[in-house]
């Protein structure tokens, strides 16, 4: 990476570009890059720094904001950004653990480049990461000043993008996701617009994995799925479950509301 390509640290003036990032959740709809036919070839170094994620999972092709507050993580991010290198974003198993050890981390994560760093008023950083390639941690080689690990790149296997079965699967994922957004008041309506307008099958799968309100365990299981077809099947299964839960919640709330209205009238 040459000098003009290096990513600069954004100051507070850039905060309006990425609103409401202080809690580390997916307030900003993650962007997905890359089409179905061409997948960026990424050469992941054998040993890379490992950024521990407290409550977020980064997917290949997704551009996602991550809040960084721990001293180790801040040092790692600044070092990787200065060198223009690659880091591994890996979820810790229990978000409450303040100083995780290697055994507290999942083995599968995502290699990523830093797009931008936002300096937050409370001293934390918000780091915009571009997910590149799924990785598996073979062993940790150092823990100070931050984690470094020997990793293996895990390229997702891809089904025939013109397969009728795969196309039907992706259409079902899109329809169920839109249904969830329609009945869930907490989901941003911009997500529905994005889902309707992403043409790439790979893109829509990774976008929905990144953006829907799923548990960290569900996201991690989706990341670990051995290929795009397996991820799509698992995603549809999870979304159908979430849709049923959302519809049941709405039915219960509507029934309670009707009972309260009836009592008030009486």
Secondary structure, DSSP 8 states (H G I E B T S, - for coil): --GGGS--EE-GGGGGGS-S-TT-S--S--EE---SS--------SEEEEEEESS----TTEEEEEEE-SHHHHHHHHHHHHHT-EEEEEEBS-TT-SS--GGGB-SEEEEEEEEEEEE-TTS-EEEEEEEEEEEEEEEEEE-SSS-EEEEEEE------TT-HHHHHHHHHHHHHHHHHHHH-TTS-THHHHHHHH---HHHHHHHHHHHS---HHHHHHHHHSSSHHHHHHHHHHHHHHHHHHHHHHHHHHHHHHHHHHHHHH-
